[in-house]
Amino acid sequence: MAHLKKRGNIIWIKYYDTIERKYKEFSTKCRATVQGWNEARKLLKEFEKRDEFNIKYKEMTTSRLFSEGFNEFLEIKEFKEKTALIYRRVYKLFVDAVGDKPIKEYNEWDYKKFKKFLNEFEYTRANKTKSKQTEEYIVRNLSNNSKGIYTTHLKAIFSFFVKRKYISENFIVPIKKKIKKPEIIEKDDLEIILDHLAKSGNKMQYYLIKFLLLTGFRKSTALDLKWKNIDFRNKVIIANNVKKEREFLFPLTTEVENLLREIQTVSKNLHDVFTFSKDGIKFYWRLQDKLLAEKKLSKRYTLHQLRKTFITRMLEEGISIHNVKALADHRSITTTLNYYTALNINKLREELENVKIFDSPAS
């Protein structure tokens, strides 16, 4: 219960903070006169109304379920659908593991239980090493990187709860992701893929793969590319990082320019450089099914590995790591360093073999 008190010639309001569980006071800045006391009483009534609201708000937030807080999180953050899908998956896994209960009741033991659940979690997926005609599925466990992604997203949810004062601290410590060696497309396999696409009846399929290889663009960036974003005069491409919703500049080399000029002579679309649908892009998988069946390809590759191949080739050619970072539109130099480290470990070993650190003792 709040009340008025006089300190010197000024009237103060003293009250008990139910959240911090201690008495507090603040000045009304009203002087201790008849008029001042009347004004202070009005301020006290307004404060008591606010304090009553705070008590009700506290009662509401302490009983808020994880599902309610999660829905609020999604509504306020307004993520892109792809990002929201990951968060929904994390939500389902978390609730399946520890249940949907008031947010304030979760603790470190719940998180340990969730991590154990992730370690034991199994899912089925289509066996992509088989032909499309088969209906075989394989059972998989979550990779360490998947668990790292899920726990990082869970931490973001609980950080939101801390900001909303639903909990006082965030006890989620994400599982560290292992740094994987970037897997590039083997030179012989790449030549086979490009050769078959060049001889196919659909030139745009060949153009897309070659463009991805020459620029290292993400698939989403390439498919979002507009003719208006290509400045032939100033030799630059104004590309769009669809995932991060930002633009970056890419130099228009002679080889890339010649390829784009060739696309212009074939494509009838005056707006988009590439016009592949989600299903249309599957030609890359169908071609590899055919080549694998004919035993002309050593293994299967993703479209994203064209990007990894580009980055690795740039580093092999001696382009500085900071320039490669800019070309690849990496937000952090750490990502580029992963490629650099993987690339140079063999070269370092070879160089070290030729270095005589000390002479062998004479026999």
MARRO-658969 format. One record per residue (C-alpha): residue in three letters; x negated, y, z. Coordinates in steps of 0.001 Angstrom, whole numbers, padded with zeros to 6 digits, always signed. Each point is the difference from the previous one (the first is absolute). Last residue first. Layout:
BEGIN
ALAXYZ/...
! end
This chain:
BEGIN
SER-075942-040986-036963/ALA+000193+003753-000294/PRO+002987+001496+001718/SER+002882+000863-002306/ASP+000015+003642-000977/PHE+002644+002235+001465/ILE+003261+001503-001263/LYS-000468-001375-003494/VAL+002991+001342-001916/ASN+001184-002052-002949/GLU+002618-001971+001962/LEU+001228+003293+001467/GLU+000876+001242-003481/GLU+002080-003094-000738/ARG+001762+000223+003374/LEU+000720+003672-000522/LYS+001471-000745-003419/ASN+002214-002703+001503/ILE+001231+002296+002800/ASN+000433+002901-002415/LEU+003401-000711-001490/ALA+001735-000981+003225/THR-001369+003074+001781/TYR+000968+002370-002815/TYR+003492-001419-000325/ASN+000654+000385+003733/LEU-001619+003439-000168/THR+002757+001148-002357/THR+002632-000760+002624/THR-002073+001711+002694/ILE-000220+003169-002127/SER+003633+000604+000914/ARG+002803+001305-002181/HIS-001133-002075-002933/ASP+001002+001638-003264/ALA-002033-002531-002007/LEU-001808+002737-001930/ALA-000537+002076+003153/LYS-001353-002938+002021/VAL-002172-000971-002981/ASN-001431+003526+000033/HIS-000763-000292+003724/ILE-001612-003428-000492/SER-002319+001342-002652/ILE+000227-001541-003477/GLY-002818-002554-000350/GLU+001437-002206-002727/GLU+000689-002732+002551/LEU+002048+002487+002017/MET+002161+000769-003023/ARG+000356-003716-000784/THR+001238-000716+003535/ILE+002630+002730-000208/PHE+001252-001189-003395/THR+000144-003651+001100/LYS+001970+000938+003104/ARG+002479+001879-002190/LEU+000345-002972-002348/GLN+000450-002105+003137/HIS+003219+001898+000644/LEU+001557-001677-003024/THR-000428-003336+001767/TYR-002274-002803-001152/ARG+000453-003752-000449/LYS-002904-002422-000319/SER-002675-001387-002357/LEU+001868+000862-003207/LYS-000111-001990-003231/LYS+001394-003166+001551/GLU+002919-000060-002468/ALA+002439-000013+002925/LEU-002050+002788+001584/LEU+000199+002042-003199/LYS+003771-000428-000266/ASP+000700+000798+003644/GLN-002420+002946-000351/LEU+002059+001412-002871/ARG+003214-000408+001983/TRP-001492+001842+002957/TYR-001060+003032-002063/PHE+003320-000026-001853/LYS+001592+000603+003398/ILE-000160+003757-000601/GLY+003234-000183-001954/ASP+001891-001257+003040/LYS-000699+003154+002023/SER+000547+002096-003127/PHE-002813+001131-002296/THR+000261+003392-001695/PHE-003592+001245-000122/VAL-001064+003521-001014/ASP+003367+001412+001029/HIS+001619+003079-001595/LEU-000312-000070-003788/ASN+000794-003701-000242/LYS-000458-001341-003526/SER-003230-001773+000867/VAL-002313-001219-002757/THR-001800+003137-001206/GLN-000005+001473+003508/ILE-001570-003175+001385/GLU-002939+000497-002373/ARG-000505+003527+001275/LEU+000102-001388+003557/LEU-002708-002554-000828/ASN-002181+002632-001666/GLU+000371+002227+003079/VAL-000951-002854+002334/GLU-003151-000730-002008/THR-000921+003689-000320/THR+000391+000529+003738/LEU+002935+001901+001471/PRO-001170+000809+003507/PHE+002501-000928+002743/LEU+001679+002585+002188/PHE+002138-000858+003022/GLU+003635+000542+000914/ARG+001737-000897+003245/GLU+002972-002088+001047/LYS-002028-002519+002044/LYS+001407-003095-001727/VAL+000610+001663-003362/ASN-003540+001361-000307/ASN+000721+002153-003022/ALA-002521+000701-002731/ILE-000918+003316-001611/ILE-002221-001328-002793/VAL-002871+002208-001157/LYS-001832+000900-003211/ASN+000821+003721+000038/ARG+001665-000097-003429/PHE+001343-003534+000302/ASP+001869+000884+003185/ILE+001945-003157+000816/ASN+002726+000661+002560/LYS+002523+001014-002696/TRP-000360-003483-001487/LYS+001380-001444+003222/LEU-001637-002596+002289/ASP+002310-001782+002466/LEU-000863-003461-001368/ALA-003706+000757+000382/THR+000340+001293+003569/SER+002152-002968+001078/LYS-002527-002463-001448/ARG-002811+001661+001916/PHE-002458+001716-002286/GLY-003487-001481-000475/THR-000363+002225-003061/LEU-001527-002222-002691/LEU+001407-003284+001359/LEU+003481+001386+000554/PHE-000056+001449-003524/LYS-001152-003329-001475/ILE+002825-001836+001744/LEU+002573+002557-001161/TYR-001277+000131-003602/TYR+000075-003779-000351/GLN+003622-000145+001118/MET+000802+002957-002256/LYS-001376-001907-003002/ASN+002723-002647+000139/GLY-000528-002543-002797/SER-002866-001694+001767/LYS-003556+000110-001390/ALA-001116+002807+002328/LEU+001680-001755+002933/HIS-001881-003240-000685/ASP-003347+001818-000270/LEU+000631+002061+003146/ILE+000742-003097+002080/ILE-002980-001948-001392/GLU-002361+002940+000527/LEU+001172+000355+003604/ASP-000525-003704+000644/ASP-003592+000197-001248/LYS-000737+003110+002099/GLU+001482-001392+003207/ILE+002825+002114+001343/ILE-000882+001652+003296/GLU+000631-001164+003557/PRO-000764+002674+002577/LYS-001743-001640+002986/LYS+002455+000049+002860/ILE-000391+002178+003067/LYS+001929-001723+002759/LYS+002937+001891+001424/LYS-000068+000766+003704/ILE+003147-000989+001877/PRO+001774+003167+001116/VAL-000025+001031+003694/ILE+003597+000642+001079/PHE+000224+001260+003616/ASN+001426+003414-000892/GLU+000678+002019+003131/SER+002794+001823+001828/ILE+003028-001623-001620/TYR+003225+001441-001421/LYS-001679+003419+000140/ARG+000827+000743-003673/LYS-003724+000415-000626/VAL-000637-003335+001738/PHE+002679-001708-002107/PHE-001642+001337-003175/SER-003306-001485+001132/PHE+001917-003262+000484/ILE+001033-000035-003654/ALA-003512+000911-001191/LYS-001437-002843+002112/LEU+002396-002413-001713/HIS-001326+001167-003379/THR-003563-000740+001087/THR+001160-003383+001355/TYR+001522-000911-003375/ILE-003021+001114-002043/GLY-002472-001868+002220/LYS+002148-003125-000101/SER-000003+000240-003786/ASN-003795+000453+000047/ASN-000451-003105+002170/SER+002027-001983-002522/LEU+003475-001193+000907/ASN+000411-003751-000344/ARG+001138-001573-003246/VAL+002344-002785-001081/ILE-000003-000680-003736/TYR+002860-000044-002470/GLU+000506-002055-003120/GLU+002727+000928-002447/THR-002020-000624-003138/GLN+000802+001774-003267/LYS-002196+002973+000856/SER-003067-002208-000202/LYS-001844-000641+003211/THR-002652+002105+001700/LYS+002739+002387+001000/ASN+001418-002422+002558/ALA+003156+001800+001002/ARG-000013+001061+003620/THR+000865-001532+003325/TYR-000589+001534+003410/GLU-001707-001055+003205/PHE-000430+001904+003268/GLU-002260-001578+002618/ASN-002539+002823+000176/LEU+002750+002595-000369/PHE+001922-001479+002956/LYS-003171+000045+002113/LYS-000386+003690-000886/PHE+003621+000609+001049/LYS-000495-001788+003321/LYS-003058+002126+000680/TYR+002100+003084-000809/ASP+002716-001114+002403/TRP-002637-000521+002665/GLU-001329+003528-000561/ASN+003383+001503+000861/TYR+003554+000481-001262/GLU+002643+001008+002546/LYS-000002+003713-000883/ILE+001260-000782-003531/PRO+003181-001639+001265/LYS+000330-003482-001546/ASP-000009-001634-003421/GLY-001848-003322+000231/VAL-003645-001007+000460/ALA-001023-001903-003146/ASP+003039+000323-002249/VAL+000243+003671+001005/PHE-003629+000589-000961/LEU+000245-001895-003286/LYS+003177+001849-000966/TYR-001464+003421+000845/VAL-003241-000760-001871/ARG+002050-000963-003079/ARG+002009+003184+000331/TYR-003230+002002+000219/ILE-001328-001651-003159/LEU+003268+000711-001821/ALA-000129+003658+001119/THR-003385+000339-001695/LYS+001383-001315-003303/GLU+003144+002123+000336/LYS-001899+003237+000528/PHE+000111+001122+003600/GLU+002523+002471+001413/LYS-001801+000408+003368/ILE+003075+001184+001917/GLU+002407-002706-001184/LEU-002574-002783+000215/PHE-000935+000866+003598/GLU+003667+000416+001013/ASN+000703-003490-001338/PHE-002985-001285+001991/GLY+001183+001692+003196/GLU+003406-001621-000327/SER-001493-003446-000738/PHE-002438+000338+002928/LEU+002935+000674+002308/ARG+000493+003301+001800/SER+000662-000496+003729/THR-002663+002407+001224/THR+000958+002474-002708/MET+003661+000302+001040/GLU-000685+000368+003720/LYS-002659+002636-000760/TYR+002429+001858-002274/LYS+002630-000065+002749/ILE-002524+001411+002463/ASN-001168+002582-002540/PHE+003602+001072-000645/GLU+000540+000544+003736/ASP-003213+002054+000067/ARG+001280+002134-002864/LYS+003250+000645+001836/GLU-001970+000678+003205/PHE-002182+002512-001883/GLU+003019+001921-001250/LYS+001457+000097+003518/LEU-003342+001170+001419/LEU-000284+002759-002624/LYS+003434+001278+001017/ARG-001059-000088+003673/ALA-003170+001969-000889/GLU+002057+002729-001683/ASN+002160+000383+003103/TRP-003101-000020+002234/GLY-001582+002764-002122/GLN+003112+002196+000157/VAL+000020-000191+003772/THR-003768+000511+000080/ALA-002790-002586+000290/ARG-001563+000752-003387/CYS+000705-002378-002873/LYS-003044-001449-001814/THR+001770-003383+000260/SER-003318-001461+001163/PHE-000661-003729-000149/GLU+000057-002907+002399/LYS-000887-003680+000097/TYR+000633-002870+002380/LYS-001247-003480-000928/ARG+001178-003179-001677/GLU-001549+000577-003451/ILE+003263-001030-001703/THR+002396+001068+002760/ASP-001528+003492+000250/TYR+001372+001431+003263/TYR+000925+003700-000065/LYS-001057+003441+001246/ILE+001231+003134-001732/TRP-001806+003221+000948/ILE+001176+003491+000982/ILE-002598+002797+000093/ASN-000631+002600+002731/GLY-002437-002198+001956/ARG+001025-003558-000695/LYS+003716-000510+000288/LYS+001595-003374-000575/LEU+002793-001222-002224/HIS+001146-003606-000175/ALA-000189-003062-002251/MET+001425-003374+001006/
! end
